Amino acid sequence: MFGIIGSAVVISMVFMQLFKRGSIKNFKGENIITKEKKKGLIRTLVGGTIFGLGWALAGACPGPMFVLVGHGITAILIVILGATIGAFVYGLLSNKLPN
């Protein structure tokens, strides 16, 4: 598990550096522009804690939620409903959030 997450972080770091240097372009041949985010310990800790608590309460990685339904674990439907509502609320509030 940690190998998968760790490799994803390393690959993301490499690709972000390639984007910033202009080594990788989009399908139109234009540079990919990345937006700098505000750095802050509090926002990282709060966001990571909320994400981690949600993952822990779900009892599974968000990726295979539909697979769990297909496997007959119907309690995951509550998690899918919560994830859908959360994504909807984020969509409504995203313009008002500080990021």
N, C-alpha and C positions, 0 to 999 in steps of 0.2 A: 504494500500500500504506500509506504513512504517513498519507495523507489519510483512509483508512478508519479506521485505529486512532485517529488524532487526533480525528476527528469522534465516534467512539464514546466517547472519554474526555470530551469536552466535553458531549455529550448526557447521559452518566451523571452528570456534575457538576451539571448543571441539574436533572435529575430528583431527585437526592439532596437538593438544597436545597429543592425543592418538597415532598418527603416530610417533611423535617424541619420545615418551616413549616406543615404540615397542609393545604397547598393541594390535594393529591391524596389521595384516600381509596380504600380497597379496594372491592370490589363490594358489601360489606355496609354501606358508608358510614362505616366506622371509619377512624381515622388509621392510617397505616402507620408502624410504629415501627422505627427502624433502630438496630442495636446498635453502639455505639462499639467500635472495635478498638484494641488496644494499638499505639502507634506505636513504631517502632524501625528504625534504619538497618540493623542486622545482619540482622534477620529479613526485611526487604525485599530486601536484596541477595542473601541466600541463596535465598529463594523465587524471585526473578526469574532468578537464575542457573540454578537447576534447571529452571524452566519454559523458559527460552531454550535451554538445552542439549538438552532433550528435543525441542523444536521443530526445532532445527538437525539433530539426529541423525535425526529422522523425514524431514527434507527437504521437508516440506510443512506447511501449516497443519493443525491437527487437524480442522477442519471437513470438508474434502473427502476424508477417508480412504476412505470407502466408494465415492465416485466414482472414486477411483484404482483400487480393486479392479475396478469395473465397466469401467474403461478397459483392464484387462488387466495392470496393474502389481501382480503378486502379492506382491512383496516387502513391500508395505505391510501385508500380513496380520500380519507380525511386529510392526509398530507398533500395529496394532489389538489384538493379543494383549497387548502391553505396557501399552497404555492401559487395557484391561479389568482386568488384574491390578492395576495401580496404583490404579484407582478402587476396586476391591474391598479392597485393603489399607488405603487411606485410610478407607473406611467402617468397617473393623474398628478402626482406631486413632484415629478422629476424637474420641472422647470423652476420650482420654488426651493429646491434643495441646494446646498452650498457647493456641490461638486460640479 
